[in-house]
Amino acid sequence: MKDHSLYRPRLSIEITEEQQRALQSRLNHGEGKAVFSVLVDEVISLIDDYGDIIIPLIAGRKAKPRDIFPSIKQATTVADKVGAQS
């Protein structure tokens, strides 16, 4: 019998070597889980709100995540304001 208390769901996707290097150079150990958990939650929420049309928009690069993910758009706006004040 499997011990379900040890089971941890994981997301495994293939990325390019360039993407891997870029992420490794920009994210500290452990930050990936925090970042990608938020992105997964946002994608789930978008699909719940707008249906499957979101998938080809993102995958086909018709919409930039920073423009459609509310939390990313908000963070970008805040970062832009902070940068303008510097």
N, CA, C and O atoms as a printed pandas DataFrame, in Angstrom:
     atom_number atom_name residue_name chain_id  residue_number  x_coord  y_coord  z_coord
0              1         N          MET        A               1    0.838   -1.182    0.000
1              2        CA          MET        A               1    0.000    0.000    0.000
2              3         C          MET        A               1    0.883    1.246    0.000
3              4         O          MET        A               1    1.873    1.314    0.729
4              5         N          LYS        A               2    0.523    2.214   -0.810
5              6        CA          LYS        A               2    1.270    3.471   -0.910
6              7         C          LYS        A               2    0.997    4.360    0.295
7              8         O          LYS        A               2   -0.135    4.458    0.769
8              9         N          ASP        A               3    2.047    5.001    0.779
9             10        CA          ASP        A               3    1.889    5.985    1.846
10            11         C          ASP        A               3    1.664    7.341    1.189
11            12         O          ASP        A               3    2.610    7.967    0.712
12            13         N          HIS        A               4    0.419    7.794    1.163
13            14        CA          HIS        A               4    0.071    9.046    0.489
14            15         C          HIS        A               4    0.601   10.275    1.210
15            16         O          HIS        A               4    0.631   11.362    0.632
16            17         N          SER        A               5    1.020   10.123    2.461
17            18        CA          SER        A               5    1.570   11.275    3.172
18            19         C          SER        A               5    2.918   11.687    2.602
19            20         O          SER        A               5    3.360   12.814    2.825
20            21         N          LEU        A               6    3.577   10.803    1.875
21            22        CA          LEU        A               6    4.874   11.113    1.278
22            23         C          LEU        A               6    4.745   11.623   -0.159
23            24         O          LEU        A               6    5.705   12.143   -0.727
24            25         N          TYR        A               7    3.564   11.471   -0.736
25            26        CA          TYR        A               7    3.345   11.876   -2.127
26            27         C          TYR        A               7    3.336   13.384   -2.256
27            28         O          TYR        A               7    2.611   14.069   -1.534
28            29         N          ARG        A               8    4.137   13.906   -3.170
29            30        CA          ARG        A               8    4.141   15.343   -3.477
30            31         C          ARG        A               8    3.970   15.508   -4.982
31            32         O          ARG        A               8    4.850   15.128   -5.754
32            33         N          PRO        A               9    2.847   16.070   -5.397
33            34        CA          PRO        A               9    2.651   16.288   -6.836
34            35         C          PRO        A               9    3.732   17.223   -7.378
35            36         O          PRO        A               9    4.167   18.146   -6.689
36            37         N          ARG        A              10    4.151   16.980   -8.594
37            38        CA          ARG        A              10    5.188   17.800   -9.218
38            39         C          ARG        A              10    4.767   18.149  -10.634
39            40         O          ARG        A              10    4.001   17.426  -11.271
40            41         N          LEU        A              11    5.278   19.260  -11.105
41            42        CA          LEU        A              11    5.082   19.678  -12.485
42            43         C          LEU        A              11    6.415   19.491  -13.192
43            44         O          LEU        A              11    7.426   20.057  -12.777
44            45         N          SER        A              12    6.421   18.714  -14.238
45            46        CA          SER        A              12    7.654   18.478  -14.973
46            47         C          SER        A              12    7.422   18.840  -16.433
47            48         O          SER        A              12    6.589   18.236  -17.109
48            49         N          ILE        A              13    8.168   19.833  -16.913
49            50        CA          ILE        A              13    8.035   20.257  -18.300
50            51         C          ILE        A              13    9.429   20.352  -18.921
51            52         O          ILE        A              13   10.417   20.589  -18.227
52            53         N          GLU        A              14    9.486   20.166  -20.216
53            54        CA          GLU        A              14   10.752   20.292  -20.921
54            55         C          GLU        A              14   10.962   21.760  -21.280
55            56         O          GLU        A              14   10.060   22.420  -21.796
56            57         N          ILE        A              15   12.169   22.263  -21.000
57            58        CA          ILE        A              15   12.532   23.632  -21.371
58            59         C          ILE        A              15   13.840   23.589  -22.139
59            60         O          ILE        A              15   14.527   22.568  -22.146
60            61         N          THR        A              16   14.184   24.686  -22.780
61            62        CA          THR        A              16   15.437   24.726  -23.532
62            63         C          THR        A              16   16.614   24.905  -22.576
63            64         O          THR        A              16   16.443   25.317  -21.429
64            65         N          GLU        A              17   17.789   24.595  -23.061
65            66        CA          GLU        A              17   18.998   24.805  -22.254
66            67         C          GLU        A              17   19.162   26.276  -21.904
67            68         O          GLU        A              17   19.598   26.609  -20.802
68            69         N          GLU        A              18   18.812   27.163  -22.841
69            70        CA          GLU        A              18   18.912   28.598  -22.587
70            71         C          GLU        A              18   17.969   29.013  -21.460
71            72         O          GLU        A              18   18.339   29.807  -20.595
72            73         N          GLN        A              19   16.758   28.477  -21.473
73            74        CA          GLN        A              19   15.805   28.780  -20.411
74            75         C          GLN        A              19   16.317   28.271  -19.065
75            76         O          GLN        A              19   16.200   28.960  -18.052
76            77         N          GLN        A              20   16.874   27.084  -19.059
77            78        CA          GLN        A              20   17.409   26.523  -17.817
78            79         C          GLN        A              20   18.536   27.384  -17.260
79            80         O          GLN        A              20   18.553   27.697  -16.069
80            81         N          ARG        A              21   19.466   27.762  -18.111
81            82        CA          ARG        A              21   20.586   28.614  -17.664
82            83         C          ARG        A              21   20.073   29.956  -17.145
83            84         O          ARG        A              21   20.527   30.448  -16.112
84            85         N          ALA        A              22   19.121   30.539  -17.872
85            86        CA          ALA        A              22   18.579   31.837  -17.466
86            87         C          ALA        A              22   17.896   31.741  -16.104
87            88         O          ALA        A              22   18.088   32.608  -15.251
88            89         N          LEU        A              23   17.107   30.699  -15.898
89            90        CA          LEU        A              23   16.443   30.543  -14.606
90            91         C          LEU        A              23   17.440   30.295  -13.488
91            92         O          LEU        A              23   17.320   30.874  -12.408
92            93         N          GLN        A              24   18.425   29.438  -13.737
93            94        CA          GLN        A              24   19.414   29.134  -12.709
94            95         C          GLN        A              24   20.206   30.371  -12.311
95            96         O          GLN        A              24   20.590   30.518  -11.151
96            97         N          SER        A              25   20.449   31.257  -13.263
97            98        CA          SER        A              25   21.232   32.450  -12.952
98            99         C          SER        A              25   20.389   33.540  -12.274
99           100         O          SER        A              25   20.937   34.482  -11.701
100          101         N          ARG        A              26   19.069   33.413  -12.339
101          102        CA          ARG        A              26   18.206   34.463  -11.805
102          103         C          ARG        A              26   17.445   34.076  -10.532
103          104         O          ARG        A              26   17.045   34.947   -9.759
104          105         N          LEU        A              27   17.246   32.776  -10.318
105          106        CA          LEU        A              27   16.490   32.319   -9.155
106          107         C          LEU        A              27   17.412   31.640   -8.151
107          108         O          LEU        A              27   18.222   30.787   -8.511
108          109         N          ASN        A              28   17.278   32.027   -6.902
109          110        CA          ASN        A              28   18.006   31.347   -5.837
110          111         C          ASN        A              28   17.347   30.009   -5.556
111          112         O          ASN        A              28   16.200   29.778   -5.939
112          113         N          HIS        A              29   18.083   29.126   -4.882
113          114        CA          HIS        A              29   17.555   27.814   -4.531
114          115         C          HIS        A              29   16.243   27.976   -3.763
115          116         O          HIS        A              29   16.179   28.732   -2.793
116          117         N          GLY        A              30   15.218   27.282   -4.188
117          118        CA          GLY        A              30   13.926   27.337   -3.513
118          119         C          GLY        A              30   12.965   28.378   -4.049
119          120         O          GLY        A              30   11.765   28.294   -3.790
120          121         N          GLU        A              31   13.457   29.350   -4.782
121          122        CA          GLU        A              31   12.569   30.393   -5.302
122          123         C          GLU        A              31   11.691   29.888   -6.447
123          124         O          GLU        A              31   10.590   30.399   -6.652
124          125         N          GLY        A              32   12.160   28.907   -7.179
125          126        CA          GLY        A              32   11.392   28.377   -8.305
126          127         C          GLY        A              32   10.026   27.888   -7.875
127          128         O          GLY        A              32    9.025   28.178   -8.531
128          129         N          LYS        A              33    9.973   27.144   -6.770
129          130        CA          LYS        A              33    8.688   26.624   -6.281
130          131         C          LYS        A              33    7.726   27.768   -5.999
131          132         O          LYS        A              33    6.562   27.712   -6.394
132          133         N          ALA        A              34    8.200   28.794   -5.327
133          134        CA          ALA        A              34    7.335   29.927   -4.993
134          135         C          ALA        A              34    6.838   30.634   -6.249
135          136         O          ALA        A              34    5.655   30.952   -6.367
136          137         N          VAL        A              35    7.748   30.874   -7.180
137          138        CA          VAL        A              35    7.393   31.585   -8.416
138          139         C          VAL        A              35    6.435   30.762   -9.267
139          140         O          VAL        A              35    5.403   31.270   -9.705
140          141         N          PHE        A              36    6.765   29.507   -9.504
141          142        CA          PHE        A              36    5.949   28.702  -10.400
142          143         C          PHE        A              36    4.624   28.295   -9.777
143          144         O          PHE        A              36    3.659   28.050  -10.501
144          145         N          SER        A              37    4.553   28.216   -8.450
145          146        CA          SER        A              37    3.270   27.955   -7.794
146          147         C          SER        A              37    2.293   29.090   -8.064
147          148         O          SER        A              37    1.113   28.850   -8.320
148          149         N          VAL        A              38    2.781   30.328   -8.008
149          150        CA          VAL        A              38    1.935   31.488   -8.301
150          151         C          VAL        A              38    1.479   31.456   -9.762
151          152         O          VAL        A              38    0.309   31.697  -10.056
152          153         N          LEU        A              39    2.404   31.158  -10.666
153          154        CA          LEU        A              39    2.049   31.107  -12.087
154          155         C          LEU        A              39    1.004   30.028  -12.362
155          156         O          LEU        A              39    0.066   30.250  -13.128
156          157         N          VAL        A              40    1.164   28.868  -11.743
157          158        CA          VAL        A              40    0.182   27.790  -11.918
158          159         C          VAL        A              40   -1.178   28.237  -11.389
159          160         O          VAL        A              40   -2.198   28.012  -12.040
160          161         N          ASP        A              41   -1.202   28.866  -10.215
161          162        CA          ASP        A              41   -2.468   29.363   -9.671
162          163         C          ASP        A              41   -3.121   30.376  -10.606
163          164         O          ASP        A              41   -4.337   30.353  -10.790
164          165         N          GLU        A              42   -2.329   31.260  -11.195
165          166        CA          GLU        A              42   -2.862   32.269  -12.123
166          167         C          GLU        A              42   -3.435   31.616  -13.383
167          168         O          GLU        A              42   -4.501   32.012  -13.854
168          169         N          VAL        A              43   -2.740   30.626  -13.926
169          170        CA          VAL        A              43   -3.243   29.940  -15.127
170          171         C          VAL        A              43   -4.552   29.234  -14.807
171          172         O          VAL        A              43   -5.505   29.310  -15.582
172          173         N          ILE        A              44   -4.606   28.544  -13.665
173          174        CA          ILE        A              44   -5.838   27.867  -13.262
174          175         C          ILE        A              44   -6.980   28.877  -13.136
175          176         O          ILE        A              44   -8.087   28.628  -13.615
176          177         N          SER        A              45   -6.715   29.997  -12.502
177          178        CA          SER        A              45   -7.732   31.028  -12.318
178          179         C          SER        A              45   -8.204   31.595  -13.657
179          180         O          SER        A              45   -9.401   31.799  -13.862
180          181         N          LEU        A              46   -7.272   31.845  -14.555
181          182        CA          LEU        A              46   -7.641   32.363  -15.878
182          183         C          LEU        A              46   -8.510   31.370  -16.643
183          184         O          LEU        A              46   -9.489   31.760  -17.279
184          185         N          ILE        A              47   -8.155   30.092  -16.582
185          186        CA          ILE        A              47   -8.962   29.076  -17.265
186          187         C          ILE        A              47  -10.345   28.997  -16.634
187          188         O          ILE        A              47  -11.347   28.881  -17.340
188          189         N          ASP        A              48  -10.405   29.059  -15.294
189          190        CA          ASP        A              48  -11.704   29.050  -14.614
190          191         C          ASP        A              48  -12.553   30.248  -15.027
191          192         O          ASP        A              48  -13.758   30.115  -15.238
192          193         N          ASP        A              49  -11.926   31.417  -15.144
193          194        CA          ASP        A              49  -12.662   32.646  -15.464
194          195         C          ASP        A              49  -13.031   32.767  -16.939
195          196         O          ASP        A              49  -14.121   33.234  -17.267
196          197         N          TYR        A              50  -12.130   32.348  -17.831
197          198        CA          TYR        A              50  -12.327   32.610  -19.262
198          199         C          TYR        A              50  -12.412   31.366  -20.131
199          200         O          TYR        A              50  -12.681   31.469  -21.328
200          201         N          GLY        A              51  -12.192   30.215  -19.561
201          202        CA          GLY        A              51  -12.285   28.981  -20.313
202          203         C          GLY        A              51  -10.981   28.644  -21.032
203          204         O          GLY        A              51   -9.953   29.295  -20.843
204          205         N          ASP        A              52  -11.059   27.625  -21.846
205          206        CA          ASP        A              52   -9.880   27.093  -22.523
206          207         C          ASP        A              52   -9.267   28.034  -23.557
207          208         O          ASP        A              52   -8.171   27.762  -24.048
208          209         N          ILE        A              53   -9.937   29.131  -23.902
209          210        CA          ILE        A              53   -9.394   30.081  -24.870
210          211         C          ILE        A              53   -8.071   30.664  -24.391
211          212         O          ILE        A              53   -7.256   31.102  -25.203
212          213         N          ILE        A              54   -7.853   30.672  -23.085
213          214        CA          ILE        A              54   -6.616   31.200  -22.518
214          215         C          ILE        A              54   -5.403   30.393  -22.976
215          216         O          ILE        A              54   -4.332   30.959  -23.194
216          217         N          ILE        A              55   -5.558   29.100  -23.121
217          218        CA          ILE        A              55   -4.421   28.222  -23.447
218          219         C          ILE        A              55   -3.778   28.598  -24.781
219          220         O          ILE        A              55   -2.570   28.833  -24.810
220          221         N          PRO        A              56   -4.527   28.667  -25.891
221          222        CA          PRO        A              56   -3.861   29.063  -27.144
222          223         C          PRO        A              56   -3.364   30.507  -27.132
223          224         O          PRO        A              56   -2.397   30.829  -27.823
224          225         N          LEU        A              57   -4.002   31.372  -26.365
225          226        CA          LEU        A              57   -3.519   32.751  -26.286
226          227         C          LEU        A              57   -2.122   32.798  -25.671
227          228         O          LEU        A              57   -1.239   33.498  -26.167
228          229         N          ILE        A              58   -1.933   32.055  -24.598
229          230        CA          ILE        A              58   -0.621   32.026  -23.950
230          231         C          ILE        A              58    0.374   31.215  -24.769
231          232         O          ILE        A              58    1.473   31.686  -25.062
232          233         N          ALA        A              59   -0.010   30.004  -25.138
233          234        CA          ALA        A              59    0.900   29.118  -25.867
234          235         C          ALA        A              59    1.291   29.689  -27.227
235          236         O          ALA        A              59    2.416   29.493  -27.687
236          237         N          GLY        A              60    0.364   30.391  -27.867
237          238        CA          GLY        A              60    0.644   30.989  -29.164
238          239         C          GLY        A              60    1.282   32.355  -29.079
239          240         O          GLY        A              60    1.502   33.020  -30.091
240          241         N          ARG        A              61    1.578   32.769  -27.851
241          242        CA          ARG        A              61    2.214   34.066  -27.588
242          243         C          ARG        A              61    1.411   35.240  -28.144
243          244         O          ARG        A              61    1.966   36.255  -28.565
244          245         N          LYS        A              62    0.089   35.073  -28.134
245          246        CA          LYS        A              62   -0.811   36.153  -28.560
246          247         C          LYS        A              62   -1.047   37.143  -27.427
247          248         O          LYS        A              62   -1.419   38.294  -27.657
248          249         N          ALA        A              63   -0.827   36.680  -26.208
249          250        CA          ALA        A              63   -0.981   37.531  -25.029
250          251         C          ALA        A              63    0.218   37.292  -24.123
251          252         O          ALA        A              63    0.598   36.150  -23.864
252          253         N          LYS        A              64    0.802   38.371  -23.650
253          254        CA          LYS        A              64    1.943   38.255  -22.750
254          255         C          LYS        A              64    1.425   38.007  -21.333
255          256         O          LYS        A              64    0.459   38.638  -20.903
256          257         N          PRO        A              65    2.066   37.088  -20.609
257          258        CA          PRO        A              65    1.614   36.821  -19.240
258          259         C          PRO        A              65    1.527   38.085  -18.392
259          260         O          PRO        A              65    0.600   38.209  -17.591
260          261         N          ARG        A              66    2.450   39.023  -18.536
261          262        CA          ARG        A              66    2.417   40.228  -17.707
262          263         C          ARG        A              66    1.175   41.071  -18.002
263          264         O          ARG        A              66    0.762   41.878  -17.170
264          265         N          ASP        A              67    0.582   40.887  -19.179
265          266        CA          ASP        A              67   -0.619   41.652  -19.522
266          267         C          ASP        A              67   -1.905   40.986  -19.051
267          268         O          ASP        A              67   -2.909   41.667  -18.843
268          269         N          ILE        A              68   -1.894   39.656  -18.879
269          270        CA          ILE        A              68   -3.140   38.982  -18.523
270          271         C          ILE        A              68   -3.157   38.426  -17.105
271          272         O          ILE        A              68   -4.235   38.172  -16.568
272          273         N          PHE        A              69   -2.013   38.232  -16.489
273          274        CA          PHE        A              69   -1.988   37.752  -15.111
274          275         C          PHE        A              69   -2.081   38.966  -14.200
275          276         O          PHE        A              69   -1.156   39.778  -14.168
276          277         N          PRO        A              70   -3.158   39.108  -13.470
277          278        CA          PRO        A              70   -3.335   40.304  -12.639
278          279         C          PRO        A              70   -2.174   40.578  -11.690
279          280         O          PRO        A              70   -1.749   41.727  -11.568
280          281         N          SER        A              71   -1.654   39.568  -11.024
281          282        CA          SER        A              71   -0.584   39.815  -10.054
282          283         C          SER        A              71    0.712   40.211  -10.741
283          284         O          SER        A              71    1.473   41.014  -10.201
284          285         N          ILE        A              72    0.977   39.668  -11.917
285          286        CA          ILE        A              72    2.189   40.039  -12.642
286          287         C          ILE        A              72    2.045   41.460  -13.171
287          288         O          ILE        A              72    2.991   42.246  -13.114
288          289         N          LYS        A              73    0.863   41.791  -13.686
289          290        CA          LYS        A              73    0.635   43.139  -14.189
290          291         C          LYS        A              73    0.787   44.151  -13.058
291          292         O          LYS        A              73    1.370   45.218  -13.249
292          293         N          GLN        A              74    0.261   43.814  -11.882
293          294        CA          GLN        A              74    0.375   44.713  -10.737
294          295         C          GLN        A              74    1.843   44.871  -10.328
295          296         O          GLN        A              74    2.291   45.983  -10.048
296          297         N          ALA        A              75    2.587   43.773  -10.293
297          298        CA          ALA        A              75    4.004   43.843   -9.912
298          299         C          ALA        A              75    4.788   44.660  -10.926
299          300         O          ALA        A              75    5.670   45.427  -10.540
300          301         N          THR        A              76    4.491   44.518  -12.201
301          302        CA          THR        A              76    5.167   45.278  -13.240
302          303         C          THR        A              76    4.879   46.767  -13.079
303          304         O          THR        A              76    5.778   47.597  -13.215
304          305         N          THR        A              77    3.636   47.099  -12.792
305          306        CA          THR        A              77    3.251   48.495  -12.594
306          307         C          THR        A              77    3.987   49.093  -11.403
307          308         O          THR        A              77    4.483   50.217  -11.474
308          309         N          VAL        A              78    4.057   48.344  -10.311
309          310        CA          VAL        A              78    4.763   48.814   -9.118
310          311         C          VAL        A              78    6.250   48.976   -9.426
311          312         O          VAL        A              78    6.853   49.978   -9.041
312          313         N          ALA        A              79    6.845   48.007  -10.110
313          314        CA          ALA        A              79    8.263   48.077  -10.458
314          315         C          ALA        A              79    8.536   49.273  -11.367
315          316         O          ALA        A              79    9.549   49.953  -11.205
316          317         N          ASP        A              80    7.647   49.534  -12.314
317          318        CA          ASP        A              80    7.814   50.682  -13.203
318          319         C          ASP        A              80    7.778   52.005  -12.412
319          320         O          ASP        A              80    8.568   52.915  -12.664
320          321         N          LYS        A              81    6.850   52.086  -11.458
321          322        CA          LYS        A              81    6.743   53.307  -10.642
322          323         C          LYS        A              81    7.992   53.497   -9.791
323          324         O          LYS        A              81    8.497   54.614   -9.675
324          325         N          VAL        A              82    8.494   52.418   -9.195
325          326        CA          VAL        A              82    9.700   52.503   -8.365
326          327         C          VAL        A              82   10.891   52.906   -9.220
327          328         O          VAL        A              82   11.711   53.724   -8.804
328          329         N          GLY        A              83   10.986   52.334  -10.413
329          330        CA          GLY        A              83   12.077   52.668  -11.324
330          331         C          GLY        A              83   12.029   54.123  -11.759
331          332         O          GLY        A              83   13.070   54.761  -11.910
332          333         N          ALA        A              84   10.839   54.646  -11.960
333          334        CA          ALA        A              84   10.676   56.039  -12.384
334          335         C          ALA        A              84   11.040   57.005  -11.266
335          336         O          ALA        A              84   11.462   58.130  -11.534
336          337         N          GLN        A              85   10.881   56.580  -10.020
337          338        CA          GLN        A              85   11.195   57.427   -8.882
338          339         C          GLN        A              85   12.680   57.447   -8.574
339          340         O          GLN        A              85   13.159   58.352   -7.890
340          341         N          SER        A              86   13.416   56.457   -9.072
341          342        CA          SER        A              86   14.860   56.373   -8.777
342          343         C          SER        A              86   15.667   57.401   -9.513
343          344         O          SER        A              86   16.888   57.450   -9.365
